[in-house]
């Protein structure tokens, strides 16, 4: 009976470690997507800014 309890505890520990890794990977992926979106918006703003200067000249 003691071995079953220890095995269950070990399984739960492994499951928590896997969950932690999955959450960390999701956080990295989300940060990458946010950075990519910020870069895209920044590039769009720069293009509009450059386009505005051409109209003035």
Backbone as CSV, one residue per row, in Angstrom:
resi,resn,N_x,N_y,N_z,CA_x,CA_y,CA_z,C_x,C_y,C_z
1,UNK,0.822,-1.183,0.000,0.000,0.000,0.000,0.873,1.256,0.000
2,UNK,1.956,1.226,0.742,2.842,2.386,0.795,3.438,2.664,-0.590
3,UNK,3.760,1.615,-1.348,4.319,1.800,-2.682,3.326,2.459,-3.630
4,UNK,2.038,2.123,-3.510,1.020,2.748,-4.347,0.952,4.244,-4.074
5,UNK,1.004,4.598,-2.792,0.943,6.011,-2.416,2.164,6.759,-2.948
6,UNK,3.322,6.167,-2.796,4.552,6.806,-3.272,4.545,6.918,-4.788
7,UNK,4.044,5.892,-5.468,3.965,5.925,-6.928,3.015,6.998,-7.394
8,UNK,1.892,7.152,-6.719,0.932,8.194,-7.064,1.510,9.580,-6.858
9,UNK,2.253,9.719,-5.776,2.902,11.015,-5.493,3.925,11.325,-6.572
10,UNK,4.690,10.318,-6.966,5.705,10.500,-8.002,5.044,10.858,-9.336
11,UNK,3.945,10.155,-9.664,3.224,10.449,-10.904,2.691,11.875,-10.902
12,UNK,2.161,12.292,-9.785,1.629,13.649,-9.666,2.750,14.675,-9.818
13,UNK,3.901,14.371,-9.221,5.058,15.266,-9.320,5.494,15.412,-10.781
14,UNK,5.543,14.299,-11.502,5.928,14.325,-12.916,4.892,15.109,-13.724
15,UNK,3.624,14.914,-13.412,2.565,15.636,-14.123,2.695,17.141,-13.898
16,UNK,3.005,17.540,-12.667,3.192,18.964,-12.396,4.406,19.515,-13.132
17,UNK,5.475,18.739,-13.219,6.662,19.194,-13.955,6.345,19.367,-15.436
18,UNK,5.591,18.418,-15.992,5.208,18.509,-17.405,4.322,19.727,-17.625
19,UNK,3.366,19.928,-16.726,2.476,21.085,-16.831,3.264,22.380,-16.766
20,UNK,4.242,22.436,-15.883,5.066,23.637,-15.754,5.832,23.901,-17.053
21,UNK,6.384,22.856,-17.663,7.112,23.018,-18.920,6.189,23.478,-20.044
22,UNK,4.988,22.908,-20.086,4.023,23.298,-21.117,3.643,24.774,-20.955
23,UNK,3.407,25.196,-19.718,3.065,26.595,-19.469,4.216,27.532,-19.823
24,UNK,5.438,27.105,-19.535,6.595,27.926,-19.894,6.719,28.040,-21.410
25,UNK,6.495,26.929,-22.117,6.559,26.961,-23.579,5.461,27.860,-24.144
26,UNK,4.270,27.791,-23.561,3.176,28.644,-24.014,3.502,30.117,-23.759
27,UNK,4.152,30.400,-22.647,4.539,31.784,-22.333,5.551,32.302,-23.345
28,UNK,6.499,31.474,-23.701,7.514,31.875,-24.690,6.840,32.109,-26.044
29,UNK,5.936,31.213,-26.423,5.239,31.369,-27.700,4.399,32.644,-27.709
30,UNK,3.726,32.929,-26.603,2.913,34.145,-26.514,3.793,35.390,-26.600
31,UNK,4.916,35.375,-25.918,5.838,36.517,-25.960,6.364,36.731,-27.379
32,UNK,6.664,35.654,-28.076,7.136,35.744,-29.456,6.065,36.364,-30.346
33,UNK,4.820,35.901,-30.193,3.719,36.427,-30.998,3.478,37.905,-30.710
34,UNK,3.567,38.298,-29.451,3.379,39.701,-29.079,4.487,40.555,-29.691
35,UNK,5.725,40.085,-29.593,6.847,40.833,-30.166,6.699,40.968,-31.675
36,UNK,6.252,39.905,-32.320,6.056,39.924,-33.772,4.966,40.935,-34.139
37,UNK,3.872,40.949,-33.373,2.782,41.889,-33.637,3.232,43.333,-33.412
38,UNK,3.983,43.571,-32.353,4.500,44.921,-32.083,5.396,45.371,-33.228
39,UNK,6.234,44.470,-33.721,7.123,44.800,-34.830,6.313,45.145,-36.075
40,UNK,5.255,44.384,-36.321,4.420,44.626,-37.494,3.722,45.993,-37.394
41,UNK,3.207,46.317,-36.222,2.541,47.607,-36.019,3.562,48.745,-36.165
42,UNK,4.726,48.564,-35.600,5.774,49.586,-35.693,6.166,49.828,-37.148
43,UNK,6.319,48.744,-37.900,6.679,48.867,-39.319,5.571,49.592,-40.088
44,UNK,4.324,49.276,-39.759,3.191,49.940,-40.411,3.182,51.437,-40.120
45,UNK,3.456,51.787,-38.879,3.510,53.212,-38.493,4.636,53.915,-39.238
46,UNK,5.790,53.253,-39.343,6.906,53.859,-40.075,6.559,54.086,-41.532
47,UNK,5.876,53.112,-42.159,5.493,53.267,-43.564,4.522,54.427,-43.736
48,UNK,3.575,54.568,-42.828,2.631,55.682,-42.910,3.355,57.001,-42.704
49,UNK,4.321,56.999,-41.790,5.096,58.216,-41.514,5.906,58.613,-42.744
50,UNK,6.566,57.635,-43.369,7.346,57.908,-44.578,6.429,58.364,-45.709
51,UNK,5.303,57.756,-45.828,4.346,58.105,-46.888,3.869,59.542,-46.698
52,UNK,3.667,59.953,-45.467,3.238,61.321,-45.175,4.281,62.339,-45.563
53,UNK,5.560,62.017,-45.359,6.628,62.938,-45.712,6.741,63.098,-47.232
54,UNK,6.491,62.050,-47.949,6.550,62.149,-49.426,5.474,63.072,-49.938
55,UNK,4.309,63.047,-49.320,3.227,63.914,-49.762,3.592,65.384,-49.563
56,UNK,4.327,65.691,-48.513,4.702,67.073,-48.232,5.725,67.590,-49.222
57,UNK,6.570,66.711,-49.736,7.615,67.133,-50.664,7.007,67.193,-52.029
